[in-house]
Amino acid sequence: MAYQIVAACTNCWACQPLCPSEAIYPAAPHFLIDAKRCTECDGAYSEPQCAAICPIEAAIVDSQGVAVNPPGSLTGIPPERMAAARAEIGAR
């Protein structure tokens, strides 16, 4: 029961100060989460604070590798619609 920060992380420092269990720490090449300290904010918050503030979609995953802040979660645009829009712009 712990989240992971993956390579999509840009080291923006948004998540680190919000972690109630102080499980997030800077490392190369991106931030990491100490699995022994991560509580997934269970009992402290209704949603994980790291994922709630992270500006990069799919940068934080759960223990099964599923994005806690999946594509479309920030923009509200479904991934397939975003892909179609990018393809249309690229074709111009």
DSSP file (Angstrom, degrees, kcal/mol; ACC not computed):
  #  RESIDUE AA STRUCTURE BP1 BP2  ACC     N-H-->O    O-->H-N    N-H-->O    O-->H-N    TCO  KAPPA ALPHA  PHI   PSI    X-CA   Y-CA   Z-CA
    1    1 A M              0   0    0      0, 0.0     2,-0.3     0, 0.0    39,-0.0   0.000 360.0 360.0 360.0  85.4    0.0    0.0    0.0
    2    2 A A        -     0   0    0     37,-0.1     2,-0.1    38,-0.1    33,-0.1  -0.956 360.0-124.5-162.9 146.4    2.1    2.9   -1.4
    3    3 A Y        -     0   0    0     -2,-0.3     2,-0.4    31,-0.1    59,-0.2  -0.473  22.0-147.5 -86.0 164.1    2.1    5.2   -4.3
    4    4 A Q  E     -A   61   0A   0     57,-2.5    57,-2.6    -2,-0.1     2,-0.5  -0.977   8.0-138.5-130.7 146.8    5.0    5.6   -6.7
    5    5 A I  E     -A   60   0A   0     -2,-0.4    55,-0.2    55,-0.2    28,-0.2  -0.926  29.4-156.0-102.0 127.9    6.2    8.6   -8.6
    6    6 A V    >   -     0   0    0     53,-2.6     3,-2.3    -2,-0.5    25,-0.1  -0.369  35.2 -81.9-102.1 179.6    7.3    7.6  -12.1
    7    7 A A  T 3  S+     0   0    0      1,-0.3    52,-0.1    -2,-0.1    -1,-0.0   0.631 115.8  76.5 -59.4 -16.9    9.7    9.1  -14.7
    8    8 A A  T 3  S+     0   0    0     50,-0.2    -1,-0.3    51,-0.1    51,-0.1   0.687  70.3 114.2 -67.1 -16.4    7.1   11.6  -15.9
    9    9 A C    <   -     0   0    0     -3,-2.3    -4,-0.0    50,-0.2    45,-0.0  -0.279  52.6-163.1 -57.3 136.5    7.8   13.6  -12.7
   10   10 A T        -     0   0    0     20,-0.1    -1,-0.1    46,-0.0    20,-0.1   0.245  39.0-114.7-106.9  11.0    9.3   17.0  -13.5
   11   11 A N        +     0   0    0      1,-0.1    -2,-0.1    20,-0.1    19,-0.0   0.915  60.8 152.9  57.5  46.3   10.6   17.7  -10.0
   12   12 A C        -     0   0    0      1,-0.0    -1,-0.1     0, 0.0    -3,-0.0   0.618  50.1-133.6 -82.5 -11.7    8.3   20.7   -9.5
   13   13 A W        +     0   0    0      1,-0.1    -1,-0.0     3,-0.0    -2,-0.0   0.533  69.3 122.7  73.0   9.2    8.2   20.3   -5.7
   14   14 A A  S    S+     0   0    0      1,-0.2     4,-0.4     2,-0.1    40,-0.1   0.905  75.0  40.3 -67.7 -40.4    4.4   20.6   -5.6
   15   15 A C  S >> S+     0   0    0      1,-0.2     3,-1.2     2,-0.1     4,-1.0   0.854  98.7  72.7 -79.2 -36.6    3.8   17.3   -3.8
   16   16 A Q  G >4 S+     0   0    0      1,-0.3     3,-0.8     2,-0.2     8,-0.3   0.864  98.5  44.0 -55.1 -48.5    6.6   17.1   -1.3
   17   17 A P  G 34 S+     0   0    0      0, 0.0    -1,-0.3     0, 0.0    -2,-0.1   0.707 111.5  56.1 -73.1 -15.1    5.4   19.7    1.2
   18   18 A L  G <4 S+     0   0    0     -3,-1.2    -2,-0.2    -4,-0.4    31,-0.1   0.636  75.3 110.3 -88.7 -13.9    1.8   18.4    1.1
   19   19 A C    X<  -     0   0    0     -4,-1.0     3,-1.3    -3,-0.8     5,-0.1  -0.474  54.5-159.0 -68.1 114.6    2.6   14.8    2.1
   20   20 A P  T 3  S+     0   0    0      0, 0.0    -1,-0.2     0, 0.0    18,-0.0   0.741  92.6  45.7 -68.8 -21.4    1.2   14.3    5.6
   21   21 A S  T 3  S-     0   0    0     -3,-0.0    -2,-0.1     0, 0.0    -3,-0.0   0.363 105.7-126.6-101.0   5.7    3.5   11.3    6.2
   22   22 A E    <   +     0   0    0     -3,-1.3    16,-0.1    -6,-0.1    -6,-0.1   0.870  64.8 138.8  52.3  41.6    6.6   13.0    4.8
   23   23 A A        +     0   0    0     14,-0.1    11,-3.1    10,-0.1     2,-0.4   0.601  41.0  87.5 -90.2 -13.5    7.1   10.0    2.5
   24   24 A I  E     +C   33   0B   0     -8,-0.3     9,-0.2     9,-0.2    -5,-0.1  -0.739  52.6 167.6 -94.8 132.3    8.1   12.1   -0.6
   25   25 A Y  E     -C   32   0B   0      7,-2.4     7,-2.6    -2,-0.4     2,-0.2  -0.991  36.9-103.5-142.9 150.6   11.7   13.0   -1.1
   26   26 A P        +     0   0    0      0, 0.0     2,-0.3     0, 0.0     5,-0.2  -0.493  48.6 152.3 -74.3 140.6   13.9   14.4   -3.9
   27   27 A A        -     0   0    0     -2,-0.2    -2,-0.0     3,-0.1     0, 0.0  -0.945  43.7 -52.1-154.2 168.8   16.1   12.0   -5.7
   28   28 A A  S    S+     0   0    0     -2,-0.3     0, 0.0     1,-0.3     0, 0.0  -0.780 117.1   2.7 -92.5 139.1   17.7   11.7   -9.2
   29   29 A P  S    S-     0   0    0      0, 0.0     2,-0.3     0, 0.0    -1,-0.3  -0.980 134.7 -12.3 -90.9   0.5   16.2   11.9  -11.7
   30   30 A H  S    S-     0   0    0    -25,-0.1    -3,-0.1   -20,-0.1   -23,-0.1  -0.935  82.6 -68.1-150.6 172.3   12.8   12.6  -10.0
   31   31 A F        -     0   0    0     -2,-0.3     2,-0.3    -5,-0.2   -22,-0.1  -0.223  47.5-157.1 -61.5 154.6   11.0   12.6   -6.7
   32   32 A L  E     -C   25   0B   0     -7,-2.6    -7,-2.4   -28,-0.1     2,-0.5  -0.887  11.3-131.7-130.5 162.9   10.4    9.3   -5.0
   33   33 A I  E     -C   24   0B   0     -2,-0.3     2,-0.8    -9,-0.2    -9,-0.2  -0.977  19.8-129.7-118.4 126.3    8.0    8.0   -2.4
   34   34 A D    >>  -     0   0    0    -11,-3.1     4,-2.0    -2,-0.5     3,-1.3  -0.647  16.7-154.8 -73.5 110.0    9.2    5.9    0.6
   35   35 A A  T 34 S+     0   0    0     -2,-0.8    -1,-0.2     1,-0.3   -12,-0.0   0.785  90.7  58.2 -60.8 -29.1    6.9    2.9    0.5
   36   36 A K  T 34 S+     0   0    0      1,-0.2    -1,-0.3   -13,-0.1    -2,-0.1   0.765 114.7  36.1 -73.0 -24.1    7.3    2.3    4.2
   37   37 A R  T <4 S+     0   0    0     -3,-1.3     2,-0.2   -14,-0.1    -2,-0.2   0.708  91.1 103.4-100.0 -24.2    6.1    5.8    5.1
   38   38 A C     <  +     0   0    0     -4,-2.0    -5,-0.0   -15,-0.2   -19,-0.0  -0.422  36.1 173.6 -68.3 126.7    3.3    6.3    2.5
   39   39 A T    >   -     0   0    0     -2,-0.2     3,-1.9   -37,-0.1    -1,-0.2   0.339  48.4-120.0-108.5   2.4   -0.2    5.8    3.9
   40   40 A E  T 3   -     0   0    0      1,-0.3     3,-0.1     3,-0.1     5,-0.1   0.741  62.7 -77.6  58.1  24.5   -1.9    6.9    0.6
   41   41 A C  T >> S+     0   0    0      1,-0.2     4,-2.5     7,-0.1     3,-1.6   0.628  81.8 168.9  61.1  16.7   -3.4    9.7    2.9
   42   42 A D  T <4  +     0   0    0     -3,-1.9    -1,-0.2     1,-0.3     4,-0.1  -0.407  68.6   6.2 -62.3 125.3   -5.8    7.0    4.3
   43   43 A G  T 34 S+     0   0    0      2,-0.4    -1,-0.3    -2,-0.2     3,-0.1   0.188 126.3  66.6  87.2 -16.9   -7.5    8.5    7.4
   44   44 A A  T <4 S+     0   0    0     -3,-1.6     2,-0.3     1,-0.3    -2,-0.2   0.806 109.9   7.9-101.8 -39.8   -5.9   11.9    6.9
   45   45 A Y     <  -     0   0    0     -4,-2.5    -2,-0.4    -5,-0.1    -1,-0.3  -0.951  63.6-123.5-141.9 157.6   -7.6   13.1    3.6
   46   46 A S  S    S+     0   0    0     -2,-0.3    -1,-0.1     1,-0.1    -4,-0.0   0.704 101.0  26.5 -76.8 -19.2  -10.3   11.9    1.3
   47   47 A E  S    S-     0   0    0     -6,-0.1     2,-0.2    -5,-0.0    -1,-0.1  -0.982 100.0 -88.9-139.6 152.5   -7.9   11.9   -1.6
   48   48 A P     >  -     0   0    0      0, 0.0     4,-2.0     0, 0.0     5,-0.1  -0.419  32.1-146.6 -63.4 127.0   -4.1   11.5   -1.9
   49   49 A Q  H  > S+     0   0    0      1,-0.2     4,-1.5     2,-0.2     5,-0.2   0.841  94.3  56.6 -66.2 -35.0   -2.5   14.9   -1.5
   50   50 A C  H  > S+     0   0    0      1,-0.2     4,-1.5     2,-0.2    -1,-0.2   0.930 112.4  41.1 -63.4 -45.0    0.4   14.2   -3.9
   51   51 A A  H  4 S+     0   0    0      1,-0.2    -1,-0.2     2,-0.2    -2,-0.2   0.837 110.1  59.2 -72.0 -32.5   -2.0   13.3   -6.8
   52   52 A A  H  < S+     0   0    0     -4,-2.0    -1,-0.2     1,-0.2    -2,-0.2   0.823 117.0  31.5 -66.3 -30.8   -4.4   16.1   -6.0
   53   53 A I  H  < S+     0   0    0     -4,-1.5    -1,-0.2    -3,-0.2    -2,-0.2   0.646  88.5 115.8-101.1 -18.1   -1.6   18.7   -6.5
   54   54 A C     <  -     0   0    0     -4,-1.5     6,-0.1    -5,-0.2     5,-0.1  -0.324  48.9-160.3 -60.7 124.0    0.5   17.0   -9.1
   55   55 A P  S    S+     0   0    0      0, 0.0     2,-0.6     0, 0.0    -1,-0.2   0.445  71.3  80.1 -84.5   1.1    0.5   19.1  -12.4
   56   56 A I  S >  S-     0   0    0     15,-0.0     3,-1.5    18,-0.0     4,-0.2  -0.925  81.0-131.4-113.8 114.6    1.7   16.1  -14.5
   57   57 A E  T 3  S+     0   0    0     -2,-0.6    10,-0.0     1,-0.2    -6,-0.0  -0.376  88.8   9.5 -63.8 138.3   -1.0   13.6  -15.4
   58   58 A A  T 3  S+     0   0    0     11,-3.4    -1,-0.2     2,-0.2   -50,-0.2   0.644  89.3 119.7  68.4  19.8    0.0    9.9  -14.8
   59   59 A A    <   +     0   0    0     -3,-1.5   -53,-2.6    10,-0.3     2,-0.5   0.657  69.4  53.9 -85.2 -16.1    3.1   10.8  -12.8
   60   60 A I  E    S-A    5   0A   0     -4,-0.2     8,-3.1   -55,-0.2     9,-0.8  -0.980  70.8-177.4-123.5 126.3    1.8    9.1   -9.7
   61   61 A V  E     -AB   4  67A   0    -57,-2.6   -57,-2.5    -2,-0.5     6,-0.2  -0.844  21.0-123.9-122.5 156.9    0.7    5.4   -9.7
   62   62 A D    >   -     0   0    0      4,-2.4     3,-2.0    -2,-0.3   -59,-0.1  -0.180  49.1 -80.5 -86.1-173.5   -0.7    3.0   -7.2
   63   63 A S  T 3  S+     0   0    0      1,-0.3   -60,-0.1     2,-0.1    -1,-0.1   0.691 132.1  52.6 -66.2 -18.2    0.7   -0.4   -6.3
   64   64 A Q  T 3  S-     0   0    0      2,-0.1    -1,-0.3     0, 0.0     3,-0.1   0.404 120.8-106.9 -94.3   1.6   -0.8   -1.9   -9.4
   65   65 A G  S <  S+     0   0    0     -3,-2.0     2,-0.4     1,-0.3    -2,-0.1   0.602  72.6 142.9  84.6  12.2    0.7    0.7  -11.7
   66   66 A V        -     0   0    0      1,-0.1    -4,-2.4     4,-0.0    -1,-0.3  -0.733  58.3-108.7 -88.4 131.7   -2.6    2.5  -12.3
   67   67 A A  B     -B   61   0A   0     -2,-0.4    -6,-0.3    -6,-0.2    -1,-0.1  -0.374  19.6-159.5 -62.4 128.9   -2.3    6.3  -12.5
   68   68 A V  S    S+     0   0    0     -8,-3.1    -1,-0.2     1,-0.3    -7,-0.1   0.798  98.1  34.9 -77.2 -31.0   -3.8    8.0   -9.5
   69   69 A N  S    S-     0   0    0     -9,-0.8   -11,-3.4   -13,-0.1    -1,-0.3  -0.730  97.4-165.5-119.3  77.9   -4.1   11.2  -11.6
   70   70 A P    >   -     0   0    0      0, 0.0     3,-2.5     0, 0.0     4,-0.3  -0.054  33.8 -71.1 -68.2 163.8   -4.8    9.7  -15.0
   71   71 A P  T 3  S+     0   0    0      0, 0.0   -15,-0.0     0, 0.0    -4,-0.0  -0.282 124.1  27.0 -52.3 133.4   -4.7   11.3  -18.4
   72   72 A G  T 3> S+     0   0    0      6,-0.2     4,-2.3    -3,-0.1     5,-0.1   0.200  89.7 106.8  96.2 -14.2   -7.6   13.8  -18.7
   73   73 A S  T <4 S+     0   0    0     -3,-2.5     0, 0.0     1,-0.2     0, 0.0   0.798  86.6  35.9 -70.1 -27.7   -7.8   14.4  -15.0
   74   74 A L  T  4 S+     0   0    0     -4,-0.3    -1,-0.2    -5,-0.1   -18,-0.0   0.866 127.7  33.6 -89.5 -41.9   -6.2   17.8  -15.2
   75   75 A T  T  4 S-     0   0    0      2,-0.2    -2,-0.2     1,-0.0    -1,-0.1   0.755  92.6-134.1 -86.6 -25.1   -7.7   19.0  -18.4
   76   76 A G     <  +     0   0    0     -4,-2.3    -3,-0.1     1,-0.3    -1,-0.0   0.508  66.8 126.0  79.7   3.3  -11.0   17.3  -18.3
   77   77 A I        -     0   0    0     -5,-0.1    -1,-0.3     2,-0.0    -2,-0.2  -0.852  67.4-118.1 -98.1 123.9  -10.5   16.2  -21.9
   78   78 A P    >>  -     0   0    0      0, 0.0     4,-2.3     0, 0.0     3,-0.7  -0.311  25.2-118.7 -58.0 141.5  -10.8   12.5  -22.5
   79   79 A P  H 3> S+     0   0    0      0, 0.0     4,-2.5     0, 0.0     5,-0.2   0.845 112.8  53.3 -53.4 -38.7   -7.4   11.1  -23.8
   80   80 A E  H 3> S+     0   0    0      1,-0.2     4,-1.9     2,-0.2     5,-0.1   0.875 109.7  47.9 -67.9 -34.5   -9.0   10.0  -27.1
   81   81 A R  H <> S+     0   0    0     -3,-0.7     4,-2.2     2,-0.2    -1,-0.2   0.894 111.5  50.9 -70.0 -39.1  -10.4   13.4  -27.8
   82   82 A M  H  X S+     0   0    0     -4,-2.3     4,-2.5     2,-0.2    -2,-0.2   0.911 109.6  50.4 -62.8 -42.8   -7.0   15.0  -26.9
   83   83 A A  H  X S+     0   0    0     -4,-2.5     4,-2.2     1,-0.2    -1,-0.2   0.903 110.6  49.4 -62.6 -41.4   -5.2   12.6  -29.3
   84   84 A A  H  X S+     0   0    0     -4,-1.9     4,-2.2     2,-0.2    -1,-0.2   0.901 111.3  49.3 -64.8 -40.6   -7.7   13.5  -32.1
   85   85 A A  H  X S+     0   0    0     -4,-2.2     4,-2.4     2,-0.2    -2,-0.2   0.904 111.2  49.1 -65.7 -41.2   -7.1   17.2  -31.5
   86   86 A R  H  X S+     0   0    0     -4,-2.5     4,-2.6     2,-0.2    -2,-0.2   0.894 111.0  50.5 -64.7 -39.8   -3.4   16.8  -31.5
   87   87 A A  H  X S+     0   0    0     -4,-2.2     4,-1.4     2,-0.2    -2,-0.2   0.903 110.8  49.2 -64.4 -41.3   -3.6   14.9  -34.8
   88   88 A E  H  X S+     0   0    0     -4,-2.2     4,-0.5     2,-0.2    -2,-0.2   0.916 112.8  46.7 -64.6 -43.4   -5.8   17.6  -36.3
   89   89 A I  H >< S+     0   0    0     -4,-2.4     3,-1.1     1,-0.2    -2,-0.2   0.906 111.0  52.4 -65.0 -41.0   -3.3   20.3  -35.3
   90   90 A G  H 3< S+     0   0    0     -4,-2.6    -1,-0.2     1,-0.2    -2,-0.2   0.783 104.1  57.4 -65.2 -27.1   -0.4   18.3  -36.5
   91   91 A A  H 3<        0   0    0     -4,-1.4    -1,-0.2     1,-0.2    -2,-0.2   0.616 360.0 360.0 -78.8 -13.3   -2.0   17.9  -39.9
   92   92 A R    <<        0   0    0     -3,-1.1    -1,-0.2    -4,-0.5    -2,-0.1   0.483 360.0 360.0 -74.1 360.0   -2.4   21.7  -40.4
